[in-house]
Amino acid sequence: MNDLVSSATSAIKIVGRLREINKNIANAEFSNALADLAMELSELKIQVAGLLEENDELKRKLADKKKTSLIFKDYAYFTDSGDGPFCPGCYDSASKSIRLSRLTKEFSVFGTHKCPSCDETFSET
């Protein structure tokens, strides 16, 4: 992504050089096109900088989310604060924290919780 910013900066420098060349040509249509190009490149550079900031923020959030350690107890994973239960199959195979849904009494023969992602059922011990 930083390459995009440096490319936009290089393109803006090229526009500056073209402006110097244009002084010798004195063509109004070329001057207007050059001004439009410079404006578009400046806007592009601003957008890329915003995307870089957003990307860094999302990377930090993702890293923070991955730092949350889950602890396996009884039949599922829970956070240190007791949040959960999370599906052990989804977490072990794909590192996904999928919250288990509690089954109603009618389905208690199959277990107490079900994963909405992998459809596995689990029972409290």
MODELLER restraints for C-alpha pairs under 7 A, 6 or more apart:
rsr = mdl.restraints
at = mdl.atoms
rsr.add(forms.Gaussian(group=physical.xy_distance, feature=features.Distance(at['CA:1:A'], at['CA:52:A']), mean=6.68, stdev=0.5))
rsr.add(forms.Gaussian(group=physical.xy_distance, feature=features.Distance(at['CA:4:A'], at['CA:48:A']), mean=6.97, stdev=0.5))
rsr.add(forms.Gaussian(group=physical.xy_distance, feature=features.Distance(at['CA:5:A'], at['CA:45:A']), mean=6.01, stdev=0.5))
rsr.add(forms.Gaussian(group=physical.xy_distance, feature=features.Distance(at['CA:5:A'], at['CA:48:A']), mean=6.49, stdev=0.5))
rsr.add(forms.Gaussian(group=physical.xy_distance, feature=features.Distance(at['CA:5:A'], at['CA:49:A']), mean=6.95, stdev=0.5))
rsr.add(forms.Gaussian(group=physical.xy_distance, feature=features.Distance(at['CA:8:A'], at['CA:41:A']), mean=6.34, stdev=0.5))
rsr.add(forms.Gaussian(group=physical.xy_distance, feature=features.Distance(at['CA:8:A'], at['CA:45:A']), mean=5.72, stdev=0.5))
rsr.add(forms.Gaussian(group=physical.xy_distance, feature=features.Distance(at['CA:12:A'], at['CA:38:A']), mean=6.30, stdev=0.5))
rsr.add(forms.Gaussian(group=physical.xy_distance, feature=features.Distance(at['CA:12:A'], at['CA:41:A']), mean=6.52, stdev=0.5))
rsr.add(forms.Gaussian(group=physical.xy_distance, feature=features.Distance(at['CA:15:A'], at['CA:34:A']), mean=6.87, stdev=0.5))
rsr.add(forms.Gaussian(group=physical.xy_distance, feature=features.Distance(at['CA:15:A'], at['CA:38:A']), mean=6.25, stdev=0.5))
rsr.add(forms.Gaussian(group=physical.xy_distance, feature=features.Distance(at['CA:22:A'], at['CA:31:A']), mean=6.89, stdev=0.5))
rsr.add(forms.Gaussian(group=physical.xy_distance, feature=features.Distance(at['CA:69:A'], at['CA:79:A']), mean=6.33, stdev=0.5))
rsr.add(forms.Gaussian(group=physical.xy_distance, feature=features.Distance(at['CA:70:A'], at['CA:77:A']), mean=5.68, stdev=0.5))
rsr.add(forms.Gaussian(group=physical.xy_distance, feature=features.Distance(at['CA:70:A'], at['CA:78:A']), mean=5.32, stdev=0.5))
rsr.add(forms.Gaussian(group=physical.xy_distance, feature=features.Distance(at['CA:70:A'], at['CA:79:A']), mean=4.70, stdev=0.5))
rsr.add(forms.Gaussian(group=physical.xy_distance, feature=features.Distance(at['CA:70:A'], at['CA:80:A']), mean=6.84, stdev=0.5))
rsr.add(forms.Gaussian(group=physical.xy_distance, feature=features.Distance(at['CA:71:A'], at['CA:77:A']), mean=5.24, stdev=0.5))
rsr.add(forms.Gaussian(group=physical.xy_distance, feature=features.Distance(at['CA:71:A'], at['CA:78:A']), mean=5.26, stdev=0.5))
rsr.add(forms.Gaussian(group=physical.xy_distance, feature=features.Distance(at['CA:71:A'], at['CA:79:A']), mean=6.03, stdev=0.5))
rsr.add(forms.Gaussian(group=physical.xy_distance, feature=features.Distance(at['CA:71:A'], at['CA:80:A']), mean=6.95, stdev=0.5))
rsr.add(forms.Gaussian(group=physical.xy_distance, feature=features.Distance(at['CA:72:A'], at['CA:78:A']), mean=6.30, stdev=0.5))
rsr.add(forms.Gaussian(group=physical.xy_distance, feature=features.Distance(at['CA:74:A'], at['CA:124:A']), mean=6.78, stdev=0.5))
rsr.add(forms.Gaussian(group=physical.xy_distance, feature=features.Distance(at['CA:74:A'], at['CA:125:A']), mean=6.30, stdev=0.5))
rsr.add(forms.Gaussian(group=physical.xy_distance, feature=features.Distance(at['CA:75:A'], at['CA:122:A']), mean=6.60, stdev=0.5))
rsr.add(forms.Gaussian(group=physical.xy_distance, feature=features.Distance(at['CA:75:A'], at['CA:123:A']), mean=6.59, stdev=0.5))
rsr.add(forms.Gaussian(group=physical.xy_distance, feature=features.Distance(at['CA:75:A'], at['CA:124:A']), mean=6.06, stdev=0.5))
rsr.add(forms.Gaussian(group=physical.xy_distance, feature=features.Distance(at['CA:76:A'], at['CA:85:A']), mean=5.59, stdev=0.5))
rsr.add(forms.Gaussian(group=physical.xy_distance, feature=features.Distance(at['CA:76:A'], at['CA:86:A']), mean=5.70, stdev=0.5))
rsr.add(forms.Gaussian(group=physical.xy_distance, feature=features.Distance(at['CA:76:A'], at['CA:87:A']), mean=5.82, stdev=0.5))
rsr.add(forms.Gaussian(group=physical.xy_distance, feature=features.Distance(at['CA:76:A'], at['CA:88:A']), mean=5.35, stdev=0.5))
rsr.add(forms.Gaussian(group=physical.xy_distance, feature=features.Distance(at['CA:77:A'], at['CA:84:A']), mean=6.65, stdev=0.5))
rsr.add(forms.Gaussian(group=physical.xy_distance, feature=features.Distance(at['CA:77:A'], at['CA:85:A']), mean=5.54, stdev=0.5))
rsr.add(forms.Gaussian(group=physical.xy_distance, feature=features.Distance(at['CA:77:A'], at['CA:86:A']), mean=4.93, stdev=0.5))
rsr.add(forms.Gaussian(group=physical.xy_distance, feature=features.Distance(at['CA:77:A'], at['CA:87:A']), mean=6.57, stdev=0.5))
rsr.add(forms.Gaussian(group=physical.xy_distance, feature=features.Distance(at['CA:77:A'], at['CA:88:A']), mean=6.03, stdev=0.5))
rsr.add(forms.Gaussian(group=physical.xy_distance, feature=features.Distance(at['CA:78:A'], at['CA:84:A']), mean=4.68, stdev=0.5))
rsr.add(forms.Gaussian(group=physical.xy_distance, feature=features.Distance(at['CA:78:A'], at['CA:85:A']), mean=5.31, stdev=0.5))
rsr.add(forms.Gaussian(group=physical.xy_distance, feature=features.Distance(at['CA:78:A'], at['CA:86:A']), mean=6.29, stdev=0.5))
rsr.add(forms.Gaussian(group=physical.xy_distance, feature=features.Distance(at['CA:84:A'], at['CA:99:A']), mean=6.30, stdev=0.5))
rsr.add(forms.Gaussian(group=physical.xy_distance, feature=features.Distance(at['CA:85:A'], at['CA:99:A']), mean=5.87, stdev=0.5))
rsr.add(forms.Gaussian(group=physical.xy_distance, feature=features.Distance(at['CA:85:A'], at['CA:100:A']), mean=5.71, stdev=0.5))
rsr.add(forms.Gaussian(group=physical.xy_distance, feature=features.Distance(at['CA:86:A'], at['CA:97:A']), mean=5.83, stdev=0.5))
rsr.add(forms.Gaussian(group=physical.xy_distance, feature=features.Distance(at['CA:86:A'], at['CA:98:A']), mean=5.25, stdev=0.5))
rsr.add(forms.Gaussian(group=physical.xy_distance, feature=features.Distance(at['CA:86:A'], at['CA:99:A']), mean=4.34, stdev=0.5))
rsr.add(forms.Gaussian(group=physical.xy_distance, feature=features.Distance(at['CA:86:A'], at['CA:100:A']), mean=5.38, stdev=0.5))
rsr.add(forms.Gaussian(group=physical.xy_distance, feature=features.Distance(at['CA:87:A'], at['CA:97:A']), mean=6.87, stdev=0.5))
rsr.add(forms.Gaussian(group=physical.xy_distance, feature=features.Distance(at['CA:87:A'], at['CA:98:A']), mean=5.55, stdev=0.5))
rsr.add(forms.Gaussian(group=physical.xy_distance, feature=features.Distance(at['CA:87:A'], at['CA:99:A']), mean=6.22, stdev=0.5))
rsr.add(forms.Gaussian(group=physical.xy_distance, feature=features.Distance(at['CA:87:A'], at['CA:100:A']), mean=5.88, stdev=0.5))
rsr.add(forms.Gaussian(group=physical.xy_distance, feature=features.Distance(at['CA:87:A'], at['CA:115:A']), mean=6.10, stdev=0.5))
rsr.add(forms.Gaussian(group=physical.xy_distance, feature=features.Distance(at['CA:90:A'], at['CA:96:A']), mean=5.50, stdev=0.5))
rsr.add(forms.Gaussian(group=physical.xy_distance, feature=features.Distance(at['CA:90:A'], at['CA:98:A']), mean=6.75, stdev=0.5))
rsr.add(forms.Gaussian(group=physical.xy_distance, feature=features.Distance(at['CA:91:A'], at['CA:97:A']), mean=5.71, stdev=0.5))
rsr.add(forms.Gaussian(group=physical.xy_distance, feature=features.Distance(at['CA:99:A'], at['CA:115:A']), mean=6.95, stdev=0.5))
rsr.add(forms.Gaussian(group=physical.xy_distance, feature=features.Distance(at['CA:100:A'], at['CA:113:A']), mean=5.83, stdev=0.5))
rsr.add(forms.Gaussian(group=physical.xy_distance, feature=features.Distance(at['CA:100:A'], at['CA:114:A']), mean=5.43, stdev=0.5))
rsr.add(forms.Gaussian(group=physical.xy_distance, feature=features.Distance(at['CA:100:A'], at['CA:115:A']), mean=4.76, stdev=0.5))
rsr.add(forms.Gaussian(group=physical.xy_distance, feature=features.Distance(at['CA:100:A'], at['CA:116:A']), mean=6.88, stdev=0.5))
rsr.add(forms.Gaussian(group=physical.xy_distance, feature=features.Distance(at['CA:101:A'], at['CA:113:A']), mean=5.32, stdev=0.5))
rsr.add(forms.Gaussian(group=physical.xy_distance, feature=features.Distance(at['CA:101:A'], at['CA:114:A']), mean=5.22, stdev=0.5))
rsr.add(forms.Gaussian(group=physical.xy_distance, feature=features.Distance(at['CA:101:A'], at['CA:115:A']), mean=6.22, stdev=0.5))
rsr.add(forms.Gaussian(group=physical.xy_distance, feature=features.Distance(at['CA:102:A'], at['CA:112:A']), mean=5.85, stdev=0.5))
rsr.add(forms.Gaussian(group=physical.xy_distance, feature=features.Distance(at['CA:102:A'], at['CA:113:A']), mean=4.37, stdev=0.5))
rsr.add(forms.Gaussian(group=physical.xy_distance, feature=features.Distance(at['CA:102:A'], at['CA:114:A']), mean=6.41, stdev=0.5))
rsr.add(forms.Gaussian(group=physical.xy_distance, feature=features.Distance(at['CA:103:A'], at['CA:112:A']), mean=5.32, stdev=0.5))
rsr.add(forms.Gaussian(group=physical.xy_distance, feature=features.Distance(at['CA:103:A'], at['CA:113:A']), mean=5.23, stdev=0.5))
rsr.add(forms.Gaussian(group=physical.xy_distance, feature=features.Distance(at['CA:103:A'], at['CA:114:A']), mean=6.55, stdev=0.5))
rsr.add(forms.Gaussian(group=physical.xy_distance, feature=features.Distance(at['CA:110:A'], at['CA:121:A']), mean=6.69, stdev=0.5))
rsr.add(forms.Gaussian(group=physical.xy_distance, feature=features.Distance(at['CA:111:A'], at['CA:121:A']), mean=5.72, stdev=0.5))
rsr.add(forms.Gaussian(group=physical.xy_distance, feature=features.Distance(at['CA:111:A'], at['CA:122:A']), mean=5.17, stdev=0.5))
rsr.add(forms.Gaussian(group=physical.xy_distance, feature=features.Distance(at['CA:111:A'], at['CA:123:A']), mean=4.49, stdev=0.5))
rsr.add(forms.Gaussian(group=physical.xy_distance, feature=features.Distance(at['CA:112:A'], at['CA:122:A']), mean=5.95, stdev=0.5))
rsr.add(forms.Gaussian(group=physical.xy_distance, feature=features.Distance(at['CA:112:A'], at['CA:123:A']), mean=4.77, stdev=0.5))
rsr.add(forms.Gaussian(group=physical.xy_distance, feature=features.Distance(at['CA:112:A'], at['CA:124:A']), mean=6.29, stdev=0.5))
rsr.add(forms.Gaussian(group=physical.xy_distance, feature=features.Distance(at['CA:113:A'], at['CA:121:A']), mean=5.63, stdev=0.5))
rsr.add(forms.Gaussian(group=physical.xy_distance, feature=features.Distance(at['CA:113:A'], at['CA:122:A']), mean=5.10, stdev=0.5))
rsr.add(forms.Gaussian(group=physical.xy_distance, feature=features.Distance(at['CA:113:A'], at['CA:123:A']), mean=6.28, stdev=0.5))
rsr.add(forms.Gaussian(group=physical.xy_distance, feature=features.Distance(at['CA:114:A'], at['CA:120:A']), mean=5.69, stdev=0.5))
rsr.add(forms.Gaussian(group=physical.xy_distance, feature=features.Distance(at['CA:114:A'], at['CA:121:A']), mean=4.28, stdev=0.5))
rsr.add(forms.Gaussian(group=physical.xy_distance, feature=features.Distance(at['CA:114:A'], at['CA:122:A']), mean=6.12, stdev=0.5))
rsr.add(forms.Gaussian(group=physical.xy_distance, feature=features.Distance(at['CA:115:A'], at['CA:121:A']), mean=6.43, stdev=0.5))
